[in-house]
Amino acid sequence: MTRIARPDDAARPGGLLVVFFIALFLPALSQAQAAAPASSAAPQLSVAEIKDFLKNAKVVRQRGTPKGVTAPKRLTLSNGRFEHDAVFQAIDERKTVMEMGGGGRKRKTELNFVDSYKYNIAAYELATVLGLESMMPVYVERRWNGQLGSISWFVPTLMDEAERVKKNITPPRPADWNNQTYRMRVFSALVRDSDRNQTNILLTPDWKLMMIDFSRAFRLQADLLNVKELHKIDRALLARLEGMTRDDVKTAVQGFLNNQEIDAVMNRRALLVAHFKKLIADLGEARVLY
């Protein structure tokens, strides 16, 4: 689980050492997490321009990625004016019964199992409805190498959350990091992401939290995952959740979620709103909203 940084972390004696560590080793950490982006830097692009580039630019190089059980590919794209990297994922597996994990108590059976690239695109479009699109790379659908899949704009990263926790690195702005984490938890509960783990939570060099890989989200259960972690919410996000209609969701995710999956999202939306309304009634706005 993601560790929430305490607001006083930066002020503690170790905090100054952490800031010094980050300033000194930032270039090395960036290189360790990801290879340097394509040589000709992309200009500032709108989301529409990024989507067009991802769908139509020519693939000029390809290689594997070091992490991910679904074997995503790192591609370099070029439109003749500039190059930029992208990540392609073509998984689309569906099973009535899926056995996962090791033996004994660790073994897990999941009914109606889905592991699909389509959920990456659905997650991005739903995040856009809620004003959270900056917390994940742009995803679109594309056919490459004879396969349909999701392709996402490559975002250079400092490290993933697993590495941050392992090295006990405190974010330079703990309150901001905590708020980003709260938003991620709400969104993960909404889409019922069954595989939100520390390796698919990325940190950019300016300490923005980026969520990737939603291929095991959008389960059909209506209940909320990890309810005990849902104790704060962004005011604007709560307002958008309250106002989000089924038509909003259907329009955003058309072709990537079916009616059952959309209904499940809406059921969880209602549970999330009710959950936070009750928290506000019990604890007061100041302890729940930010």
C-alpha positions as CSV (number, residue, x, y, z in Angstrom):
1,M,0.0,0.0,0.0
2,T,1.1,3.6,-0.7
3,R,2.6,5.2,2.4
4,I,1.1,8.6,3.2
5,A,3.8,11.0,4.0
6,R,3.4,12.9,7.2
7,P,3.2,16.7,6.8
8,D,6.1,17.2,9.2
9,D,8.4,14.7,7.4
10,A,10.3,17.5,5.5
11,A,10.9,19.4,8.7
12,R,12.5,16.5,10.5
13,P,16.3,16.2,10.6
14,G,16.2,13.5,8.0
15,G,14.2,15.7,5.7
16,L,17.1,17.9,4.8
17,L,19.2,14.9,4.0
18,V,16.4,13.6,1.7
19,V,16.2,16.9,-0.2
20,F,20.0,16.9,-0.6
21,F,19.9,13.2,-1.8
22,I,17.2,14.0,-4.4
23,A,19.1,17.1,-5.7
24,L,22.4,15.1,-5.9
25,F,21.2,11.9,-7.4
26,L,18.1,12.9,-9.5
27,P,19.9,12.4,-12.9
28,A,21.1,8.9,-11.9
29,L,17.7,7.9,-10.6
30,S,16.0,9.1,-13.8
31,Q,18.4,7.1,-16.0
32,A,18.0,4.0,-13.8
33,Q,14.2,4.0,-14.1
34,A,14.0,4.6,-17.8
35,A,16.2,5.0,-20.8
36,A,16.5,8.5,-22.2
37,P,13.6,9.7,-24.3
38,A,13.9,9.8,-28.1
39,S,16.5,12.2,-29.3
40,S,14.4,14.9,-31.0
41,A,12.2,16.3,-28.2
42,A,8.5,16.6,-28.8
43,P,7.1,20.2,-28.8
44,Q,4.3,21.2,-26.5
45,L,1.2,19.4,-27.8
46,S,-2.5,19.4,-27.0
47,V,-4.2,16.2,-26.0
48,A,-5.7,15.9,-29.4
49,E,-2.3,16.3,-31.0
50,I,-0.8,13.7,-28.7
51,K,-3.7,11.3,-29.6
52,D,-3.1,11.8,-33.3
53,F,0.6,11.2,-32.9
54,L,0.1,8.0,-31.0
55,K,-2.4,6.7,-33.5
56,N,-0.5,7.7,-36.7
57,A,3.2,8.3,-36.2
58,K,5.5,5.7,-37.6
59,V,7.2,3.1,-35.3
60,V,11.0,3.5,-35.9
61,R,12.3,1.5,-32.9
62,Q,11.0,-1.1,-30.5
63,R,12.2,-2.9,-27.3
64,G,10.8,-4.7,-24.3
65,T,10.1,-3.1,-20.9
66,P,11.7,-4.3,-17.7
67,K,8.5,-4.6,-15.8
68,G,4.9,-5.8,-16.3
69,V,3.5,-9.3,-16.6
70,T,1.5,-8.4,-19.7
71,A,4.8,-7.8,-21.7
72,P,4.3,-4.2,-22.9
73,K,6.6,-2.9,-25.6
74,R,8.5,0.4,-25.6
75,L,8.2,2.0,-29.0
76,T,9.8,5.1,-30.5
77,L,7.4,6.9,-32.8
78,S,8.3,9.5,-35.5
79,N,6.0,11.8,-37.6
80,G,9.0,13.2,-39.6
81,R,9.3,16.3,-37.4
82,F,10.0,14.8,-34.0
83,E,10.3,11.5,-32.2
84,H,8.7,10.4,-28.9
85,D,8.5,7.1,-27.0
86,A,5.3,5.3,-26.3
87,V,4.2,2.1,-24.5
88,F,2.1,-0.5,-26.4
89,Q,0.1,-3.2,-24.6
90,A,-2.0,-5.8,-26.5
91,I,-3.3,-8.1,-23.7
92,D,-7.0,-9.0,-24.0
93,E,-7.5,-12.1,-22.0
94,R,-11.0,-13.2,-20.8
95,K,-11.8,-16.4,-18.7
96,T,-14.9,-17.6,-16.9
97,V,-12.7,-18.9,-14.1
98,M,-9.1,-17.8,-13.4
99,E,-6.8,-19.4,-10.8
100,M,-4.1,-17.0,-9.6
101,G,-1.3,-16.9,-7.1
102,G,0.6,-19.6,-5.3
103,G,-0.6,-22.6,-3.4
104,G,-2.7,-22.7,-0.2
105,R,-4.1,-19.5,1.2
106,K,-2.3,-17.4,-1.4
107,R,-4.2,-19.1,-4.2
108,K,-7.1,-17.0,-5.5
109,T,-10.0,-17.8,-7.8
110,E,-11.6,-15.0,-9.8
111,L,-14.8,-15.4,-11.8
112,N,-15.3,-13.5,-15.1
113,F,-11.6,-12.6,-15.2
114,V,-10.5,-10.0,-17.6
115,D,-7.1,-8.6,-18.4
116,S,-7.5,-6.1,-21.2
117,Y,-5.8,-3.2,-22.8
118,K,-9.2,-1.7,-23.4
119,Y,-9.4,-0.8,-19.7
120,N,-6.3,1.4,-20.0
121,I,-8.2,3.6,-22.5
122,A,-11.4,3.5,-20.5
123,A,-9.6,4.6,-17.4
124,Y,-8.0,7.6,-19.2
125,E,-11.3,8.7,-20.7
126,L,-13.1,8.3,-17.3
127,A,-10.3,10.2,-15.6
128,T,-10.8,13.0,-18.1
129,V,-14.5,13.2,-17.1
130,L,-13.4,13.6,-13.5
131,G,-10.6,16.1,-14.1
132,L,-7.9,13.6,-13.2
133,E,-6.4,13.1,-16.7
134,S,-3.1,14.7,-15.6
135,M,-2.5,11.7,-13.3
136,M,-1.9,9.3,-16.1
137,P,-0.4,9.3,-19.6
138,V,-2.7,9.7,-22.6
139,Y,-4.0,6.3,-23.9
140,V,-5.5,5.5,-27.3
141,E,-6.2,2.4,-29.3
142,R,-3.9,1.4,-32.1
143,R,-3.1,-1.5,-34.3
144,W,0.6,-2.4,-34.4
145,N,2.4,-5.5,-35.5
146,G,-0.9,-7.2,-36.4
147,Q,-2.4,-6.6,-32.9
148,L,-4.9,-4.1,-31.5
149,G,-3.8,-2.6,-28.2
150,S,-3.5,0.5,-26.1
151,I,-0.6,2.9,-26.8
152,S,0.3,5.5,-24.3
153,W,2.5,8.6,-24.3
154,F,5.8,7.8,-22.6
155,V,6.3,10.0,-19.5
156,P,9.9,10.2,-18.1
157,T,10.0,9.1,-14.5
158,L,12.2,9.5,-11.5
159,M,11.3,6.1,-10.0
160,D,8.2,4.0,-9.1
161,E,6.5,4.0,-5.7
162,A,8.1,0.6,-4.8
163,E,11.6,2.1,-5.2
164,R,10.6,5.2,-3.2
165,V,9.3,3.1,-0.3
166,K,12.3,0.8,-0.4
167,K,14.7,3.7,-0.2
168,N,12.6,5.5,2.3
169,I,12.6,8.7,0.3
170,T,10.3,11.4,1.6
171,P,8.5,13.5,-1.0
172,P,9.7,17.1,-1.0
173,R,6.1,18.4,-0.6
174,P,4.4,15.8,1.7
175,A,1.0,17.5,1.8
176,D,0.8,17.7,-2.0
177,W,2.0,14.1,-2.3
178,N,-0.7,13.0,0.2
179,N,-3.4,14.8,-1.7
180,Q,-2.3,13.1,-5.0
181,T,-2.5,9.8,-3.2
182,Y,-6.0,10.4,-1.9
183,R,-7.1,11.2,-5.5
184,M,-5.6,8.0,-6.7
185,R,-7.3,5.9,-4.1
186,V,-10.7,7.4,-4.9
187,F,-10.2,6.7,-8.6
188,S,-8.9,3.2,-8.0
189,A,-12.0,2.4,-5.9
190,L,-14.3,3.9,-8.6
191,V,-12.8,1.6,-11.3
192,R,-12.2,-1.3,-8.9
193,D,-8.7,-1.7,-9.9
194,S,-7.7,-5.1,-8.6
195,D,-4.0,-4.7,-9.5
196,R,-3.1,-1.2,-8.3
197,N,0.4,-1.8,-6.8
198,Q,3.5,0.2,-6.1
199,T,5.2,-0.7,-9.4
200,N,2.5,0.8,-11.5
201,I,2.5,4.1,-9.6
202,L,5.2,6.3,-11.1
203,L,6.8,9.5,-9.9
204,T,7.9,12.2,-12.4
205,P,11.0,14.3,-11.8
206,D,8.7,17.1,-10.4
207,W,7.0,14.6,-8.1
208,K,3.8,14.2,-9.9
209,L,2.1,10.9,-9.3
210,M,1.3,9.0,-12.5
211,M,-1.0,5.9,-12.6
212,I,-0.3,3.4,-15.4
213,D,-1.7,-0.1,-16.3
214,F,-5.4,-0.5,-15.6
215,S,-5.7,-3.8,-17.5
216,R,-7.2,-5.5,-14.5
217,A,-9.6,-2.7,-13.5
218,F,-13.4,-2.4,-14.1
219,R,-14.5,-5.5,-12.2
220,L,-18.2,-6.0,-11.9
221,Q,-18.5,-6.0,-8.1
222,A,-20.2,-2.9,-6.8
223,D,-18.5,-2.8,-3.4
224,L,-15.6,-0.5,-2.8
225,L,-12.0,-1.8,-2.4
226,N,-9.9,-0.6,0.6
227,V,-12.7,1.5,2.1
228,K,-10.6,2.2,5.2
229,E,-8.1,4.1,3.1
230,L,-10.9,6.4,1.7
231,H,-10.8,9.1,4.4
232,K,-10.1,12.3,2.4
233,I,-11.2,13.6,-0.9
234,D,-10.6,16.6,-3.1
235,R,-13.6,19.0,-3.1
236,A,-13.7,19.3,-6.8
237,L,-13.4,15.6,-7.3
238,L,-16.4,14.9,-5.0
239,A,-18.4,17.5,-6.9
240,R,-17.6,15.8,-10.2
241,L,-18.5,12.4,-8.8
242,E,-21.8,13.7,-7.6
243,G,-22.6,15.2,-11.0
244,M,-21.3,12.4,-13.2
245,T,-24.1,10.6,-15.1
246,R,-24.3,7.3,-16.8
247,D,-24.5,9.1,-20.1
248,D,-21.3,10.9,-19.3
249,V,-19.5,7.6,-18.6
250,K,-21.1,5.8,-21.6
251,T,-20.0,8.6,-24.0
252,A,-16.5,8.6,-22.6
253,V,-15.8,4.9,-22.6
254,Q,-17.9,3.8,-25.6
255,G,-16.3,0.8,-27.3
256,F,-14.1,0.0,-24.3
257,L,-16.6,-0.9,-21.5
258,N,-19.8,-2.9,-21.9
259,N,-23.1,-2.0,-20.2
260,Q,-22.5,-4.2,-17.2
261,E,-19.1,-2.6,-16.6
262,I,-20.6,0.9,-16.9
263,D,-23.4,0.0,-14.5
264,A,-20.8,-1.2,-12.0
265,V,-18.9,2.1,-12.3
266,M,-22.1,4.0,-11.6
267,N,-22.9,1.8,-8.6
268,R,-19.5,2.4,-7.1
269,R,-19.8,6.1,-7.8
270,A,-23.0,6.2,-5.7
271,L,-21.2,4.3,-2.9
272,L,-18.3,6.7,-3.0
273,V,-20.5,9.7,-2.8
274,A,-22.5,8.2,0.1
275,H,-19.3,7.2,1.9
276,F,-17.8,10.7,1.8
277,K,-21.1,12.4,2.7
278,K,-21.3,10.2,5.8
279,L,-17.7,11.0,6.7
280,I,-18.4,14.7,6.3
281,A,-21.5,14.4,8.5
282,D,-19.6,12.5,11.2
283,L,-16.2,14.3,11.2
284,G,-16.9,17.7,9.5
285,E,-15.7,19.1,6.2
286,A,-12.3,20.3,7.5
287,R,-11.2,16.7,8.2
288,V,-12.5,15.2,5.0
289,L,-12.3,17.7,2.2
290,Y,-9.2,19.5,0.9
